[in-house]
Amino acid sequence: MEMPRSAAIYARISSDPSGQALGVQRQLEDCHRLAADRGWTVGAEYVDNDVSAYSGKRRPEYERMLADVRDGLRDAVIVYNMDRLTRRPIELEQFTAVCESAGLRHVATATADVDLGSDDGLFMARITAAVAAKESARKSARVRRKMQQNAERGLPGGGSSRPYGYEADKVTVNPAEAGIVREIVARYIAGESARAVAEDLQERGVPTSTGGQWRSTTIRGILLSPRIAGLRAYHGEIVGKAVWEPIITTEQRQQVLNTMQQNKATGRRAPRRYLLSGMLRCGKCGGKLFSAARVNERRYVCASGPDHGGCGGIMVNAPRVEEWLTAAVLYRLDTPEMEAVLTGQRAQDDRYADLAAQREKLETRMRELAAMFSEGEISRMEWKAARDPLEAQLTGVDQQLSRLSTASNLDRIVGHGEALRAGWEQMTLERQAAIVRAVLDYATILPATVHQFDPGRIQPVWVL
């Protein structure tokens, strides 16, 4: 058989947590040693590091090697072992077809040569691939079972990234980051968007866990993470309590989820441009006032027409009414009336906690029911008959939770009106609107009786 003129060396390792490619380097050294012993000339190296040959994911260097073999640039292949080349029988058949079409018969490994041009060689290669596939499947099943077991025990998962709010061991709470997590949660529940919170944290120079930039997706990832509430998830499902300490309560987590659902239902996506959007009413018809600009003047107007349905009879200067109501809100934060509101909302929190516990029990029963169905203990008809009333109860609890306001929004601002006034101009518009909304239910704008701005037209209705 003719000596190969340009051999390909292929190396692969499926897992490389350190990122140092030491396993691949050892394969390359052994393959080069084998080529030297045979007197073969190495034309090129093809290396796929940290890529599995069993998962079916793309292996760019493997594909490049096949293309070079197909084009006649390589007339031999050297690998450390056949399972480095492939662990999937169907992929072996594709590799064999390419080699046969190109006339390549030299496939050498550190353990044995494979003559893909002979029946015996192909038979042995197929056996090797089948055994490797079976072992990979068995190993994957063991890994999955171990991961599920760890999740059920509340242990942290794998991966090299450190979750925000926790140290590198993924269990110890990082006090500074935990404070930021609580701030993110409170501000989102209060009505700020993920985008506005991200922009604020970026402007303040607050570091992320990776050193990257704060983005709305980063904020939503933290908000949706069950781990910050001390819960362990597996494949998107909560499987129990975690071994680490929670940063927020399960009630606060449910508030976040309810807020997300409400935001999704309203479909509000455009950035806020007016402080009091949605909080002003027409003193003539009772309809909402809408933000509008006329030349260089910002205004709130009662808009008529089919899209708005107002009377068109009320207009007020936006900067003036915003300034007046902002001053009133910040003053009210330091009054006994707001302390009374906070006390009342704390009482509501007890109801919120009861509903959250009730919701958790219903979800547990739903999971138990699904497990009984999957194990064949009940039929589909029995499962559906038991599931439907549970879903109805769950919907009812969610509706009650979404209607309840909680003290968490006010805890951070009641009694701090003076401090908030000092930093008001540095806040984002979203943050300002969240503070106003926590205190002001809405304000009615009466018809004008004089040409200049008249504060007497503004009738605020405070949160009770």
Legacy VTK file of the C-alpha trace (Angstrom):
# vtk DataFile Version 3.0
C-alpha trace
ASCII
DATASET POLYDATA
POINTS 464 float
0.000 0.000 0.000
1.379 3.408 -0.981
2.844 5.612 1.774
0.550 8.593 2.673
1.838 11.935 1.439
-0.215 14.283 3.669
-1.863 12.907 6.790
-4.500 14.631 8.916
-4.252 14.481 12.704
-7.611 14.850 14.433
-7.908 15.433 18.198
-10.983 16.019 20.324
-11.968 16.181 23.961
-15.596 16.463 25.064
-15.068 18.291 28.363
-12.392 20.805 29.216
-13.452 22.733 32.351
-10.003 24.249 32.829
-9.882 25.567 29.256
-6.210 24.598 29.002
-6.711 21.871 26.352
-4.277 19.559 28.141
-6.150 16.423 27.031
-6.050 17.528 23.417
-2.343 18.323 23.662
-1.574 14.803 24.868
-3.535 13.338 21.949
-1.618 15.484 19.466
1.737 14.443 20.915
0.883 10.726 20.660
-0.441 11.146 17.112
2.705 12.993 15.979
4.825 10.260 17.558
2.827 7.624 15.653
3.269 9.541 12.369
7.029 9.762 12.928
7.237 6.017 13.636
5.378 5.283 10.385
7.320 7.821 8.368
4.118 9.664 7.453
4.113 13.397 6.703
1.563 15.381 8.718
-0.264 17.864 6.519
-2.432 19.567 9.166
-3.899 19.309 12.648
-7.652 19.503 13.255
-8.680 20.121 16.866
-12.158 20.322 18.441
-11.709 21.144 22.120
-14.552 20.793 24.636
-16.940 19.372 21.996
-18.725 16.050 22.372
-18.779 13.559 19.489
-21.945 11.972 20.883
-24.163 15.021 21.386
-24.590 15.685 17.668
-23.374 19.279 17.985
-21.305 20.733 15.150
-17.578 20.033 15.202
-16.074 22.708 12.929
-12.583 21.193 12.688
-13.954 17.700 12.035
-16.041 19.135 9.200
-13.000 20.967 7.829
-10.988 17.734 7.897
-13.724 15.884 5.987
-13.781 18.642 3.379
-9.996 18.383 2.937
-10.236 14.577 2.600
-13.043 14.990 0.083
-10.909 17.449 -1.911
-7.934 15.081 -1.922
-5.730 17.284 0.302
-5.333 14.529 2.910
-4.749 10.816 2.174
-4.552 9.490 5.756
-6.146 10.202 9.141
-4.481 9.746 12.530
-6.470 9.808 15.780
-5.612 8.724 19.295
-8.546 6.306 19.365
-11.569 5.713 17.153
-13.927 7.128 19.802
-12.081 10.466 19.397
-13.169 10.431 15.757
-16.816 9.559 16.379
-19.113 7.938 18.925
-22.116 7.751 16.621
-22.558 4.826 14.215
-24.338 6.997 11.632
-21.427 9.449 11.660
-18.988 6.579 11.131
-20.913 5.554 8.013
-20.705 9.138 6.707
-16.968 9.255 7.440
-16.479 5.900 5.703
-18.394 7.090 2.619
-16.196 10.204 2.331
-13.009 8.122 2.692
-14.190 5.561 0.146
-15.105 8.272 -2.353
-11.675 9.919 -1.919
-9.787 6.631 -1.984
-8.456 7.087 1.561
-7.701 3.774 3.324
-5.126 4.763 5.957
-6.801 5.421 9.326
-4.308 4.928 12.148
-4.807 5.102 15.902
-2.447 4.727 18.834
-4.068 1.357 19.555
-4.737 -0.183 16.115
-4.996 0.524 12.399
-8.359 0.520 10.655
-8.598 -0.411 6.988
-11.951 1.056 5.974
-11.494 -0.475 2.535
-11.817 -4.034 3.824
-14.876 -5.789 5.226
-13.054 -6.792 8.420
-11.706 -3.299 9.018
-15.101 -1.701 8.489
-16.731 -4.340 10.705
-14.322 -3.613 13.548
-14.809 0.132 13.159
-18.580 -0.303 13.373
-18.266 -2.406 16.519
-15.997 0.225 18.081
-18.466 3.019 17.246
-21.433 1.029 18.579
-19.660 0.253 21.855
-18.595 3.901 22.212
-22.169 5.093 21.558
-23.542 2.705 24.174
-20.981 3.818 26.721
-21.697 7.476 25.981
-25.441 6.897 26.389
-24.865 5.071 29.690
-22.546 7.817 30.893
-25.028 10.531 29.891
-27.807 8.747 31.764
-25.606 8.502 34.870
-24.714 12.183 34.641
-28.364 13.192 34.190
-29.445 11.070 37.150
-26.679 12.534 39.299
-27.665 16.075 38.294
-31.313 15.357 39.107
-30.364 13.816 42.437
-28.239 16.847 43.334
-31.121 19.136 42.392
-33.586 17.201 44.540
-31.156 17.483 47.464
-30.971 21.242 46.898
-27.295 21.230 45.931
-25.927 23.776 43.434
-25.550 22.804 39.792
-22.452 22.721 37.630
-21.109 25.347 35.299
-18.223 27.735 35.741
-20.200 30.987 35.989
-20.812 32.440 39.446
-24.464 33.353 40.108
-24.921 37.001 41.028
-25.514 37.417 44.753
-23.413 34.399 45.733
-19.723 33.574 46.050
-17.830 31.159 43.781
-19.039 28.161 45.820
-22.589 29.128 44.708
-23.804 28.718 48.310
-22.344 31.572 50.372
-24.303 34.823 50.053
-22.297 37.836 48.860
-23.630 40.649 51.116
-22.926 43.533 48.733
-24.460 41.811 45.710
-27.382 40.535 47.792
-28.227 44.154 48.570
-28.273 44.935 44.847
-30.508 41.912 44.200
-33.012 43.163 46.801
-32.878 46.623 45.235
-33.541 45.188 41.757
-36.507 43.186 43.022
-38.026 46.089 44.977
-37.654 48.533 42.094
-39.124 46.105 39.557
-42.125 45.344 41.767
-42.567 49.095 42.271
-42.974 49.531 38.524
-39.540 50.235 37.067
-38.601 48.432 33.877
-35.661 46.051 33.658
-34.099 48.394 31.114
-34.281 51.413 33.441
-32.794 49.461 36.358
-29.966 48.179 34.146
-29.153 51.670 32.902
-29.070 53.018 36.455
-26.768 50.263 37.751
-24.476 50.771 34.763
-24.303 54.523 35.366
-23.529 53.948 39.060
-20.657 51.647 38.165
-22.074 48.639 40.007
-20.057 45.581 38.839
-21.721 42.447 37.485
-20.527 38.958 38.453
-18.688 38.598 35.132
-17.408 42.152 34.801
-19.647 42.784 31.803
-22.298 45.437 31.284
-25.702 45.541 32.914
-28.436 44.829 30.373
-32.179 44.316 30.644
-31.618 40.601 29.945
-29.196 40.466 32.907
-31.825 42.033 35.172
-34.561 39.686 33.968
-32.244 36.703 34.472
-31.769 37.674 38.123
-35.475 38.364 38.622
-36.494 35.003 37.147
-33.849 33.004 39.008
-35.444 30.720 41.637
-32.106 30.517 43.466
-32.385 34.077 44.889
-35.482 32.862 46.761
-33.590 29.807 48.068
-35.268 27.425 45.606
-33.643 24.724 43.465
-34.804 24.262 39.900
-34.114 21.428 37.473
-35.001 21.732 33.771
-37.094 24.804 34.536
-39.122 23.177 37.317
-38.844 23.960 41.037
-37.896 20.700 42.768
-37.519 21.949 46.338
-35.655 24.198 48.725
-31.937 24.786 48.205
-29.116 24.378 50.712
-28.109 28.038 50.336
-29.730 30.972 52.135
-32.335 32.949 50.160
-31.784 36.615 49.330
-35.492 37.396 48.900
-38.632 35.701 50.214
-40.816 33.362 48.191
-43.568 35.978 48.525
-41.352 38.564 46.848
-40.540 36.083 44.089
-44.251 35.586 43.478
-44.687 39.370 43.329
-41.996 39.527 40.647
-43.722 36.816 38.602
-47.090 38.546 38.974
-45.574 41.863 37.895
-44.041 40.216 34.832
-47.377 38.676 33.941
-49.123 42.041 34.272
-46.473 43.760 32.140
-46.854 41.053 29.516
-50.633 41.492 29.524
-50.440 45.277 29.087
-47.762 44.946 26.425
-46.051 48.193 27.459
-42.668 48.355 25.751
-41.992 51.988 24.815
-39.634 53.901 27.121
-41.403 56.292 29.505
-41.177 59.944 28.429
-43.716 61.561 30.794
-43.597 61.220 34.585
-47.370 61.022 35.144
-48.448 58.872 32.183
-51.576 56.932 33.158
-51.980 58.767 36.494
-54.058 61.822 35.463
-57.843 61.992 34.928
-60.062 64.492 33.128
-62.151 66.663 35.457
-64.944 66.806 32.855
-65.432 63.263 31.563
-63.284 61.190 33.937
-61.170 59.755 31.124
-57.400 59.365 31.198
-55.188 62.241 30.112
-52.619 61.417 27.455
-49.164 62.899 26.971
-48.795 65.187 23.974
-46.321 67.741 22.657
-47.131 71.016 20.943
-44.128 72.790 19.428
-41.778 72.998 22.457
-44.426 72.467 25.113
-45.135 69.142 26.806
-48.758 68.717 27.841
-51.277 66.246 29.226
-54.577 66.352 27.314
-57.967 64.680 27.295
-57.921 63.365 23.746
-61.145 62.895 21.810
-61.720 60.534 18.934
-62.225 56.762 18.538
-58.749 55.810 19.773
-59.071 57.635 23.105
-62.772 58.391 23.682
-62.231 61.522 25.787
-64.124 64.800 25.678
-61.164 66.873 24.490
-61.932 69.585 27.043
-58.930 69.434 29.410
-55.283 70.388 28.877
-52.533 71.067 31.419
-48.863 72.029 31.179
-46.815 68.859 31.853
-43.711 70.316 33.597
-45.855 72.409 35.969
-48.189 69.607 37.066
-45.257 67.177 37.363
-43.335 69.623 39.553
-46.350 70.269 41.802
-47.296 66.614 42.268
-43.667 65.574 42.799
-43.350 68.102 45.633
-46.651 66.878 47.118
-45.581 63.223 46.921
-42.190 63.818 48.547
-43.807 65.904 51.298
-46.451 63.244 51.934
-43.783 60.544 52.374
-42.759 62.163 55.678
-46.297 62.524 57.081
-48.097 60.330 59.686
-50.688 59.520 57.012
-48.104 57.573 55.025
-46.993 55.698 58.144
-50.622 54.634 58.533
-50.737 53.504 54.886
-47.557 51.498 55.413
-49.019 49.850 58.513
-52.148 48.912 56.582
-50.131 47.449 53.733
-48.023 45.446 56.172
-51.261 43.900 57.368
-52.036 43.060 53.753
-48.665 41.362 53.537
-49.883 38.760 56.037
-52.686 37.966 53.631
-50.168 37.904 50.788
-47.997 35.414 52.686
-51.019 33.163 53.319
-51.964 33.222 49.643
-48.374 32.518 48.589
-48.265 29.486 50.916
-51.603 28.317 49.515
-50.238 28.669 45.983
-47.162 26.601 46.853
-49.369 23.804 48.213
-51.472 23.806 45.045
-48.353 23.606 42.865
-47.050 20.708 44.991
-50.320 18.842 44.476
-50.109 19.506 40.725
-46.572 18.047 40.613
-47.644 15.012 42.644
-50.563 14.474 40.292
-48.286 14.682 37.241
-45.902 12.172 38.841
-48.770 9.728 39.480
-49.826 10.013 35.839
-46.290 9.520 34.517
-45.875 6.425 36.729
-49.143 4.949 35.427
-50.868 5.104 38.816
-53.821 7.030 37.351
-55.334 7.275 33.869
-55.375 10.368 31.680
-59.072 10.882 32.435
-58.454 10.679 36.190
-55.475 13.027 35.879
-57.518 15.606 33.938
-60.466 15.369 36.334
-58.173 16.081 39.298
-56.053 18.681 37.509
-58.821 21.008 36.258
-60.134 22.082 39.695
-56.573 22.547 40.945
-55.817 24.821 37.990
-58.991 26.810 38.694
-57.940 27.277 42.328
-54.442 28.292 41.234
-55.867 30.909 38.851
-58.036 32.322 41.640
-55.081 32.593 44.021
-52.968 34.303 41.344
-55.725 36.857 40.749
-55.887 37.657 44.471
-52.110 37.952 44.682
-51.979 40.365 41.756
-54.591 42.623 43.410
-52.797 42.848 46.741
-50.381 45.714 47.203
-47.512 45.094 49.599
-45.425 47.091 52.005
-42.134 46.244 50.297
-42.513 49.159 47.857
-43.172 51.711 50.591
-40.714 50.391 53.180
-37.821 51.916 51.256
-39.350 55.394 50.771
-41.745 56.253 53.626
-39.987 58.683 55.973
-37.288 59.434 53.394
-38.961 62.258 51.485
-36.206 64.771 52.236
-33.430 62.411 51.097
-35.331 61.489 47.941
-35.869 65.190 47.182
-32.120 65.787 47.340
-31.386 63.047 44.805
-34.499 63.422 42.650
-32.785 64.954 39.612
-30.226 62.140 39.479
-32.909 59.419 39.334
-34.120 57.814 36.135
-37.622 58.754 34.966
-38.722 55.161 35.630
-37.516 55.397 39.238
-39.253 58.724 39.778
-42.516 57.351 38.339
-42.291 54.276 40.591
-42.022 56.471 43.698
-44.935 58.681 42.603
-47.074 55.637 41.778
-46.410 54.127 45.219
-47.978 57.202 46.863
-50.396 58.632 44.304
-53.365 56.591 43.069
-54.294 59.231 40.474
-54.977 62.965 40.189
-57.955 64.690 38.607
-57.308 67.838 36.554
-60.230 70.316 36.734
-61.111 72.784 33.957
-59.024 75.953 33.855
-60.574 79.194 35.170
-57.539 81.445 34.688
-54.890 81.670 31.978
-51.862 80.951 34.208
-51.077 77.645 35.919
-53.441 77.059 38.851
-52.511 74.359 41.417
-56.131 74.409 42.563
-57.029 72.456 39.421
-55.092 69.445 40.705
-57.003 67.056 42.971
-54.745 64.165 44.046
-56.192 60.867 45.248
-53.630 59.217 47.499
-52.939 55.497 47.930
-54.891 54.301 50.966
LINES 1 465
464 0 1 2 3 4 5 6 7 8 9 10 11 12 13 14 15 16 17 18 19 20 21 22 23 24 25 26 27 28 29 30 31 32 33 34 35 36 37 38 39 40 41 42 43 44 45 46 47 48 49 50 51 52 53 54 55 56 57 58 59 60 61 62 63 64 65 66 67 68 69 70 71 72 73 74 75 76 77 78 79 80 81 82 83 84 85 86 87 88 89 90 91 92 93 94 95 96 97 98 99 100 101 102 103 104 105 106 107 108 109 110 111 112 113 114 115 116 117 118 119 120 121 122 123 124 125 126 127 128 129 130 131 132 133 134 135 136 137 138 139 140 141 142 143 144 145 146 147 148 149 150 151 152 153 154 155 156 157 158 159 160 161 162 163 164 165 166 167 168 169 170 171 172 173 174 175 176 177 178 179 180 181 182 183 184 185 186 187 188 189 190 191 192 193 194 195 196 197 198 199 200 201 202 203 204 205 206 207 208 209 210 211 212 213 214 215 216 217 218 219 220 221 222 223 224 225 226 227 228 229 230 231 232 233 234 235 236 237 238 239 240 241 242 243 244 245 246 247 248 249 250 251 252 253 254 255 256 257 258 259 260 261 262 263 264 265 266 267 268 269 270 271 272 273 274 275 276 277 278 279 280 281 282 283 284 285 286 287 288 289 290 291 292 293 294 295 296 297 298 299 300 301 302 303 304 305 306 307 308 309 310 311 312 313 314 315 316 317 318 319 320 321 322 323 324 325 326 327 328 329 330 331 332 333 334 335 336 337 338 339 340 341 342 343 344 345 346 347 348 349 350 351 352 353 354 355 356 357 358 359 360 361 362 363 364 365 366 367 368 369 370 371 372 373 374 375 376 377 378 379 380 381 382 383 384 385 386 387 388 389 390 391 392 393 394 395 396 397 398 399 400 401 402 403 404 405 406 407 408 409 410 411 412 413 414 415 416 417 418 419 420 421 422 423 424 425 426 427 428 429 430 431 432 433 434 435 436 437 438 439 440 441 442 443 444 445 446 447 448 449 450 451 452 453 454 455 456 457 458 459 460 461 462 463
